Amino acid sequence: MNGIHDMGGMHGFGPVEREPDEPVFHAGWEKRVWGLSRACVAQRVFNQDEARHGIERMDPVAYLRSSYYERWLDRTVRLLVEKGVLAPDELAARMRDLAARPAAPPPAPADPTLGPRLLEALRARPAFRRPGPPGRFRVGDAVLTRRDQPGGHTRLPRYARGKRGVIDRIHGVYVFPDANAHGEGEAPHALYSVRFEAAELWGPSGQARAPVLIDLWERYLEAGAPPARQP
């Protein structure tokens, strides 16, 4: 979907500030938000693509004002309510209780096996590759990305739509996020690394000999004329 989260190629957001010796978490509550999100995945409450789409649906102003883990918290609460795990009145009651008793210990987990299962899920690398037929493109093929304006989740960024590129690498068959984010199944098919010349994406301001490689699924691609090579 088109939204404020899709910032690729946009100006005006300032430089990316690098923090020397940046810690993994800047505050204790961030650890809990991370753990809550991972527990939801371990419990199969939502998947990774649903999680990404949950952040994309944030109010644009709230998105820009929020930190990284504040966005995680917003989407996790939204998905838990949408999937019926939490009721809005339960959430409101819990927030009132925390405001009245901020030092109160958290309630004991209802499922004592969740902790070990969560650790097991964290140790196992998630697998998104699937068996399936190879795609129709080969390395070196010229392609054109579709100019869709999807209303749901997609991994084709706005700045790369309607652009000419060349297949640089074939990754194999992988879960398709656009379907997996909406309960439509995994719909696995071919995933490629597509090479774009900078000028194709950014116009005259694109630097010479500075190509951009983007991993794109076959459904985003059509056969196309090769892009003009930069000097």
C-alpha positions, -999 to 999 in steps of 0.1 A, spaced: 0 0 0 11 36 -5 19 53 28 43 73 48 63 41 56 74 39 20 101 66 22 125 53 -4 137 81 -27 120 108 -7 137 140 6 132 160 37 136 135 65 171 144 75 202 123 77 204 89 92 221 95 125 246 68 135 250 62 173 284 50 184 282 17 204 244 17 200 228 -7 225 204 -33 213 176 -17 234 175 18 247 150 11 274 136 -18 293 102 -15 278 116 -21 243 128 -56 254 92 -64 264 77 -51 232 102 -73 212 94 -103 234 57 -98 230 59 -96 193 81 -127 191 57 -146 214 28 -137 191 47 -152 161 56 -183 182 19 -187 191 10 -181 154 -12 -152 162 2 -134 132 30 -138 107 59 -116 97 40 -101 67 9 -93 87 32 -76 112 47 -54 85 13 -45 72 1 -37 107 28 -10 109 20 3 74 -16 10 86 -5 34 114 -18 70 113 9 88 92 15 115 119 17 89 146 41 69 125 65 99 120 64 107 157 70 72 169 102 54 176 111 20 162 96 -1 190 67 22 195 57 12 160 61 -24 169 39 -19 200 12 -1 179 10 -29 153 10 -57 179 -19 -42 198 -38 -35 166 -34 -71 154 -42 -86 188 -75 -67 188 -83 -75 152 -77 -112 157 -99 -113 189 -71 -121 213 -77 -88 231 -109 -69 235 -106 -30 235 -123 -28 269 -98 -54 283 -69 -33 270 -85 -1 285 -90 -17 319 -54 -30 319 -41 5 311 -61 20 339 -47 -6 363 -11 1 353 -17 38 357 -30 32 392 -4 6 402 27 11 380 49 -10 402 26 -40 404 41 -72 391 28 -85 358 3 -114 359 16 -149 358 15 -164 323 -15 -186 316 5 -210 295 37 -222 313 50 -238 281 51 -205 262 86 -195 275 103 -227 263 85 -227 230 94 -190 225 131 -198 231 129 -227 207 113 -205 180 140 -179 184 168 -204 180 153 -218 148 158 -197 117 125 -190 100 122 -207 67 104 -189 39 118 -209 9 93 -234 -5 95 -261 -32 81 -251 -65 87 -247 -102 114 -223 -113 103 -189 -126 102 -178 -162 131 -154 -161 168 -161 -163 199 -142 -152 204 -113 -177 168 -111 -188 154 -75 -191 123 -69 -170 99 -41 -163 83 -37 -129 45 -33 -127 30 1 -120 4 -12 -96 -10 10 -67 -20 -18 -43 -43 -12 -14 -27 -39 7 8 -50 16 35 -52 -10 73 -55 -12 75 -35 -44 85 0 -33 69 30 -50 103 43 -64 108 10 -83 74 8 -100 73 10 -138 111 8 -140 134 -12 -162 159 -36 -147 179 -68 -154 177 -101 -135 209 -104 -115 202 -135 -95 176 -162 -90 169 -169 -53 144 -197 -57 107 -200 -47 96 -181 -16 65 -171 3 47 -142 -14 42 -114 12 14 -97 -6 -8 -128 -1 6 -140 32 -2 -106 49 -39 -109 41 -47 -145 50 -46 -156 14 -21 -184 19 16 -184 11 13 -183 -27 50 -191 -31 67 -184 -64 100 -172 -79 120 -145 -62 148 -126 -80 174 -100 -73 168 -73 -100 195 -48 -109 185 -12 -116 207 16 -129 206 46 -106 194 69 -133 165 46 -141 152 50 -105 163 86 -97 166 103 -131 194 127 -138 204 129 -101 212 92 -101 249 85 -97 268 68 -124 279 32 -117 258 30 -86 232 3 -94 205 -7 -69 196 -44 -63 161 -51 -52 146 -86 -43 114 -88 -62 88 -116 -68 79 -126 -103 43 -113 -100 58 -78 -99 77 -83 -132 70 -83 -169 94 -89 -198 108 -55 -209 134 -38 -229 169 -35 -213 176 -2 -196 202 22 -210 236 16 -196 252 44 -177 288 55 -187 
